[in-house]
Amino acid sequence: MTSKTETGGVTGTKDRDYNLIWYVEACLDNALRMETYIKDAERSNDTEVLELFRKAQADSRKGGELGKELLRSRLGG
Protein backbone atom coordinates (compact mmCIF):
# COMPACT_ATOMS: atom_id res chain seq x y z
CA MET A 1 0.00 0.00 0.00
CA THR A 2 1.31 3.44 -0.82
CA SER A 3 -0.06 5.15 2.29
CA LYS A 4 -2.34 4.59 5.26
CA THR A 5 -5.08 6.58 3.53
CA GLU A 6 -5.12 4.85 0.13
CA THR A 7 -8.77 4.15 -0.72
CA GLY A 8 -8.53 3.38 -4.39
CA GLY A 9 -7.20 6.60 -5.83
CA VAL A 10 -4.11 4.87 -7.16
CA THR A 11 -5.60 1.53 -8.20
CA GLY A 12 -9.15 2.57 -8.99
CA THR A 13 -10.37 -0.12 -6.58
CA LYS A 14 -11.34 0.54 -2.97
CA ASP A 15 -8.99 -1.01 -0.42
CA ARG A 16 -11.62 -3.39 0.96
CA ASP A 17 -12.31 -4.78 -2.53
CA TYR A 18 -8.65 -4.80 -3.52
CA ASN A 19 -7.72 -6.65 -0.32
CA LEU A 20 -10.42 -9.24 -0.94
CA ILE A 21 -9.29 -9.72 -4.55
CA TRP A 22 -5.71 -10.14 -3.32
CA TYR A 23 -6.83 -12.68 -0.73
CA VAL A 24 -8.67 -14.80 -3.31
CA GLU A 25 -5.67 -14.73 -5.66
CA ALA A 26 -3.30 -15.69 -2.83
CA CYS A 27 -5.51 -18.62 -1.77
CA LEU A 28 -5.85 -19.96 -5.31
CA ASP A 29 -2.14 -19.47 -6.00
CA ASN A 30 -1.34 -21.40 -2.84
CA ALA A 31 -3.65 -24.24 -3.91
CA LEU A 32 -1.68 -24.49 -7.16
CA ARG A 33 1.66 -24.38 -5.33
CA MET A 34 0.53 -27.13 -2.97
CA GLU A 35 -0.10 -29.38 -6.00
CA THR A 36 3.63 -29.27 -6.78
CA TYR A 37 4.52 -29.99 -3.17
CA ILE A 38 1.99 -32.84 -3.04
CA LYS A 39 3.58 -34.47 -6.08
CA ASP A 40 7.04 -34.10 -4.50
CA ALA A 41 5.82 -35.73 -1.28
CA GLU A 42 4.20 -38.55 -3.27
CA ARG A 43 7.47 -39.23 -5.10
CA SER A 44 9.27 -39.32 -1.74
CA ASN A 45 6.62 -41.55 -0.16
CA ASP A 46 6.44 -39.04 2.71
CA THR A 47 2.90 -39.59 3.96
CA GLU A 48 3.14 -37.11 6.84
CA VAL A 49 4.13 -34.23 4.58
CA LEU A 50 1.68 -35.39 1.92
CA GLU A 51 -1.17 -35.23 4.43
CA LEU A 52 -0.09 -31.76 5.56
CA PHE A 53 0.08 -30.39 2.01
CA ARG A 54 -3.27 -31.93 1.06
CA LYS A 55 -4.86 -30.27 4.09
CA ALA A 56 -3.19 -26.96 3.22
CA GLN A 57 -4.47 -27.24 -0.35
CA ALA A 58 -8.01 -27.95 0.84
CA ASP A 59 -7.85 -24.99 3.23
CA SER A 60 -6.59 -22.74 0.43
CA ARG A 61 -9.37 -23.88 -1.89
CA LYS A 62 -11.92 -23.21 0.85
CA GLY A 63 -10.51 -19.73 1.45
CA GLY A 64 -10.62 -19.02 -2.27
CA GLU A 65 -14.24 -20.16 -2.53
CA LEU A 66 -15.33 -18.14 0.50
CA GLY A 67 -13.55 -15.09 -0.88
CA LYS A 68 -15.13 -15.52 -4.31
CA GLU A 69 -18.60 -15.74 -2.75
CA LEU A 70 -18.00 -12.53 -0.82
CA LEU A 71 -16.63 -10.79 -3.91
CA ARG A 72 -19.69 -11.82 -5.93
CA SER A 73 -22.02 -10.39 -3.32
CA ARG A 74 -20.08 -7.14 -2.98
CA LEU A 75 -19.44 -6.55 -6.67
CA GLY A 76 -22.97 -7.40 -7.71
CA GLY A 77 -22.39 -10.58 -9.67
ABEGO torsion letter per residue (X at the ends): XABAABAGAAAGBBAAAAAAAAAAAAAAAAAAAAAAAAAAAAAAGBAAAAAAAAAAAAAAAAAAAAAAAAAAAAAGX
